[in-house]
Amino acid sequence: MSKIRDSHSQRYRVFGTALAVIIYIGLLAPLVVTVPMAFGPANTLAFPPQDYSLDLFKIFFFTSGWRGPLFESIKIALAAMAIAMLTGVPAGYWIARHNFVGKRLVTGVIMSPFVVPTVVAALGLYLCFSYAGLSGTMISLVLGHVTVALPFVVLMIIAGVVKLDPNLEFGAELMGAGPIRMFVTVVLPQLIPSLVSSALFAFLISFDEVVISSFLAGPNTITLPVKMFGALQWEVSPVIAAVSSFLMAVSLLVCIVAIALRRGAPLEGER
């Protein structure tokens, strides 16, 4: 009987490993195709490229048609990250440490972008900002990006606060520190890995957002993902490969930094 069970478990392991390999190949296939194409000539988009150069990256970084949306995305992402951190860090700490009336409702509202389809949220934001006369402005884009970045910040802060020792906070308040001083001097220094990770992910989510940006962008607020989508829709520009490689590099860098911070953070029992 045990031999039969071992045989079945071995088959499941082999099947699981094969399935994981297939999934990883599917995830890595765009990288294998896109990255070499980014170093091809500026007048064609082919895989594999016949010649290798940096012409596509030069066009991306040094022409106003692409540099403008890049800077616009960076400005919007930085603003969205700042607002998401200023609101999400206190919210995450309060949710993790306190029980209050309507806690589940508040948490559900903050986390609603996880369950509401992005296109539905984008349409709702567009209608609201159009009614307020803010459609197509940078304010609407920043606030729209905050709605999708805030849940990630709150979740990561909650996860960080749960690992902290509440006795340190109680001791600080017992010694006369007010809630704000205790939060700034005791809680925030221990949350530095969570703070940096959540800030990086908030920036990345805003920087890569395309659906909400497509609904809320105006003539003077074209973000890089919207520019990419337009370039694919109306023309097949080889610069798309360079832009895609750049975005993948930024995403990879953010993930590496976040993982390094998580591994370097001391465990609760080590404090």
Order of alpha helices (4+ residues) and beta strands (2+ residues): alpha-alpha-alpha-alpha-alpha-alpha-alpha-alpha-alpha-alpha-alpha-alpha
